Amino acid sequence: MRPRHVLSLALLIALAGAAPAARAATPPPTIQSTGNWVLTNAEPTPIQWFQGLTHTAADDFLFVGINQGGYRASSATLQPLAANDALIPPAVQLAPGFNHIGDPTYDRGEGGRLLLPLECYVPGRPNGGNTCGMGGIGVADPTTLTWRYWVRLDPADIPKAMWAEVSPDGSLLWTSSGSDLLAYATADISPAHAATSSASAPIKPVRRLVGAVPPSGVTGGVFVGGRLFLAGELNGLLQVQSVDLKKGSSRVELTLPGVGAEAEGLDLLDARGGVLHWLLTPFGSNGPATFPGAHTELLSFIPRKDARLRLTVTPKRLPAGVPGTLTASVRLVFAGSAHPAADVTVSVAGQQATTDAQGLATLTVTPPAGAKRLQVTASRPGLRDDDTTVRIKKG
């Protein structure tokens, strides 16, 4: 979804030159999510990674922006691996005039492909800037980020494509038109239906869920456990709602109270200290930017049920009356495995230390006279504490 505060491409490019390098971080203590998901990481990403994200079969992140660029980056380090600032070929930009890519999706068909929702958007023009009145799905190589072809969507069904997400079984591509969710058969997105002009035969949706778009709208989507998660904003509140595609009903999954930003795309991948990832831009209209500067922000979340720290300490005993060294290891368990928990405060006997990127912290402690055991506590805002005890052995 484009910024509500329309910015010129020249200005965004100028901002991009000042974009900071990506870094691992934890969310500021004042930024807390509500609902079924807990914010565990927030880190700046280049301004070009603007509209949305997905990932490849090899777990590389794929970003799009500012209007029509494509970018591949390591999900482990966020280091750039490939870039194409103009994914849409000049001929397609000319006719029908596609110049904007929304939140993309990855599909395993054709040996792996990046599917790109396409629209025509010129600020200030009639029809809300939708100059061609149609949408399309572009197909690009997810590794080289080169264009393959595009298919035309029937304008009778959808006036523009702003986001797309492939179903878990790979058979459907979901998007929206107004208040309705639409699904296209991924088999119809094929070279056999490749468009050559604005008049090429369009493909038609195979499912329509009338009125299923949540009140917060849609800036991007991803499937989580069979439900379609949709990012949006309602009355200034950034939120993610999920839709049951059998019933068409929705529920709120998470909100970000007090966060000033514009919602963009979603992805699901075990990376960056979380599993659900939400891309935000600083150009929202819901208050001062929470993450100001010439960059976007990648927020990562884990299910609230998994948001409990797991603390272990070695050794299990310390000698009485003399300094002893404790090594604390703190983990979070989500997505079926244990992950190091960084920036956790470990406290014992008035001493504190902070875990590093490996989830480790070292403390030197002298047990108080007469103590039989010491309590060690691990804590971080937004996560449930854990504690354990160390016994004191007599000298």
Long-range contacts (C-beta under 8 A, 24 or more apart in sequence): 1-51, 1-102, 1-103, 1-162, 1-163, 1-219, 1-220, 1-262, 1-263, 1-264, 2-100, 2-121, 3-262, 3-281, 3-283, 3-284, 4-262, 4-283, 4-284, 4-285, 5-283, 5-285, 6-123, 6-124, 7-283, 9-66, 9-67, 12-47, 12-50, 12-66, 13-66, 15-47, 15-294, 16-46, 16-47, 16-48, 16-66, 16-294, 17-294, 18-293, 18-294, 19-44, 19-46, 19-47, 19-48, 19-294, 19-295, 20-44, 20-293, 20-294, 20-295, 22-46, 22-77, 22-78, 22-79, 22-298, 24-272, 24-273, 24-342, 24-357, 26-273, 26-342, 26-343, 26-380, 27-299, 27-382, 29-381, 29-382, 30-258, 31-256, 31-258, 31-259, 31-290, 32-257, 32-381, 32-382, 33-254, 33-255, 33-256, 33-301, 33-382, 34-254, 34-255, 34-257, 35-239, 35-240, 35-252, 35-253, 35-254, 35-255, 35-304, 36-253, 36-254, 36-303, 36-304, 37-240, 37-253, 37-254, 37-276, 37-301, 37-302, 37-303, 37-304, 38-301, 38-302, 38-303, 38-304, 38-307, 38-382, 38-383, 39-256, 39-299, 39-300, 39-301, 39-382, 40-273, 40-274, 40-300, 40-301, 40-302, 40-307, 40-332, 40-382, 40-383, 41-272, 41-273, 41-274, 41-298, 41-299, 41-300, 42-291, 42-297, 42-298, 42-299, 42-300, 43-78, 43-272, 43-297, 43-298, 44-291, 44-293, 44-295, 44-296, 44-297, 44-298, 45-78, 45-279, 45-295, 45-296, 45-297, 45-298, 46-71, 46-80, 46-295, 46-296, 47-294, 47-295, 47-296, 48-83, 48-85, 49-73, 49-279, 49-296, 49-298, 50-264, 50-279, 50-281, 50-296, 51-101, 51-102, 51-103, 51-104, 51-264, 51-265, 51-279, 52-102, 52-103, 52-104, 52-163, 52-219, 52-220, 52-264, 52-265, 52-266, 52-279, 53-103, 53-104, 53-220, 53-265, 53-266, 53-267, 53-277, 53-279, 53-298, 54-103, 54-104, 54-105, 54-106, 54-114, 54-222, 54-265, 54-267, 55-106, 55-267, 55-269, 56-106, 56-112, 56-142, 56-143, 57-106, 57-108, 57-112, 59-269, 59-271, 60-142, 61-267, 61-269, 61-271, 62-104, 62-106, 62-114, 62-142, 63-279, 64-101, 64-102, 64-103, 64-104, 64-116, 65-101, 65-296, 67-99, 67-100, 67-101, 67-121, 68-93, 68-98, 68-99, 68-100, 68-101, 69-101, 70-101, 70-114, 70-116, 70-140, 70-145, 71-145, 72-142, 72-143, 72-145, 75-269, 75-271, 75-272, 76-271, 78-272, 78-298, 82-143, 82-144, 82-145, 83-145, 84-145, 84-146, 87-116, 87-138, 87-140, 87-145, 87-147, 88-118, 88-138, 88-147, 89-147, 92-138, 92-147, 92-150, 95-197, 95-198, 96-120, 96-132, 96-134, 96-136, 96-197, 96-198, 97-131, 97-132, 98-132, 98-136, 98-138, 98-150, 101-138, 102-161, 102-162, 102-163, 102-164, 102-220, 102-265, 103-162, 103-163, 103-164, 103-165, 103-219, 103-220, 103-221, 103-264, 103-265, 103-266, 104-164, 104-265, 105-164, 105-165, 105-166, 105-173, 106-142, 106-166, 107-166, 107-170, 107-173, 107-186, 107-189, 108-170, 109-170, 109-186, 109-189, 110-139, 110-148, 112-141, 112-142, 112-143, 113-139, 113-140, 113-141, 113-142, 113-148, 114-139, 114-140, 114-141, 114-142, 114-145, 115-139, 115-164, 115-166, 115-173, 115-189, 116-140, 116-164, 117-161, 117-162, 117-163, 117-164, 117-175, 118-150, 118-160, 118-161, 119-160, 119-161, 119-162, 120-160, 121-160, 130-159, 130-160, 132-198, 133-159, 133-160, 134-159, 134-160, 134-198, 135-159, 135-160, 135-161, 135-162, 135-175, 136-161, 136-195, 137-161, 137-164, 137-173, 137-184, 137-189, 139-189, 149-191, 149-194, 149-195, 150-194, 150-195, 151-188, 151-189, 151-190, 151-193, 151-194, 151-195, 151-202, 151-203, 152-195, 152-198, 152-200, 152-201, 152-202, 152-203, 153-184, 153-202, 153-203, 154-202, 154-203, 154-204, 155-202, 157-182, 157-204, 157-205, 157-208, 158-182, 158-205, 162-218, 162-219, 163-218, 163-219, 163-220, 163-221, 163-265, 164-221, 165-220, 165-221, 165-222, 165-223, 165-228, 167-223, 168-223, 168-226, 172-206, 172-207, 174-221, 174-228, 174-245, 176-213, 176-218, 178-213, 179-210, 179-211, 179-212, 179-213, 180-208, 180-209, 180-210, 180-211, 180-212, 180-213, 181-207, 181-208, 181-209, 181-212, 181-213, 181-228, 181-243, 181-245, 181-248, 182-207, 182-208, 182-209, 183-207, 183-208, 209-243, 209-245, 209-248, 210-248, 211-248, 212-243, 212-245, 212-248, 212-250, 214-241, 214-243, 214-250, 216-241, 219-262, 219-263, 219-264, 219-265, 220-263, 220-264, 220-265, 220-266, 220-279, 221-265, 221-266, 222-265, 222-266, 222-267, 222-268, 222-276, 223-268, 224-268, 224-276, 229-253, 229-266, 229-268, 229-276, 230-266, 231-263, 231-264, 231-265, 231-266, 231-278, 232-263, 233-262, 233-263, 233-284, 233-286, 236-286, 236-287, 237-286, 238-263, 238-280, 238-284, 238-286, 240-266, 240-276, 240-278, 254-301, 256-299, 258-287, 258-290, 259-286, 259-290, 260-284, 260-286, 260-287, 260-288, 260-289, 260-290, 261-286, 261-289, 261-290, 261-291, 261-297, 264-296, 270-334, 270-335, 270-337, 271-300, 272-298, 272-300, 273-300, 273-332, 273-339, 273-342, 274-300, 274-301, 274-302, 274-334, 275-300, 275-301, 275-302, 275-303, 275-334, 275-335, 276-300, 276-301, 276-302, 277-301, 302-332, 302-334, 302-335, 303-334, 306-332, 306-333, 306-334, 307-332, 307-382, 307-383, 307-384, 308-332, 308-333, 308-383, 308-384, 308-386, 309-341, 309-344, 309-378, 309-379, 309-380, 309-383, 309-384, 309-385, 309-386, 310-338, 310-341, 310-386, 311-346, 311-376, 311-377, 311-378, 311-386, 311-387, 311-388, 312-388, 313-376, 313-388, 313-390, 315-390, 316-390, 316-391, 317-390, 317-391, 317-392, 317-393, 318-365, 318-367, 318-374, 318-390, 318-391, 318-392, 318-393, 319-367, 319-392, 319-393, 319-395, 320-367, 320-369, 320-371, 320-392, 320-393, 320-394, 320-395, 321-366, 321-367, 321-369, 321-395, 322-366, 322-395, 323-364, 323-365, 323-366, 324-364, 324-365, 324-366, 324-367, 325-362, 325-363, 325-364, 325-365, 326-362, 326-363, 326-364, 326-365, 326-376, 326-390, 327-360, 327-361, 327-362, 328-353, 328-355, 328-360, 328-361, 328-362, 328-363, 328-376, 328-378, 329-359, 329-360, 330-355, 330-359, 330-360, 330-361, 330-378, 330-386, 331-359, 332-383, 341-378, 341-380, 341-383, 343-380, 344-378, 344-379, 344-380, 344-383, 345-378, 345-379, 345-380, 346-376, 346-377, 346-378, 347-376, 347-377, 347-379, 348-374, 348-375, 348-376, 348-377, 348-390, 349-374, 367-392
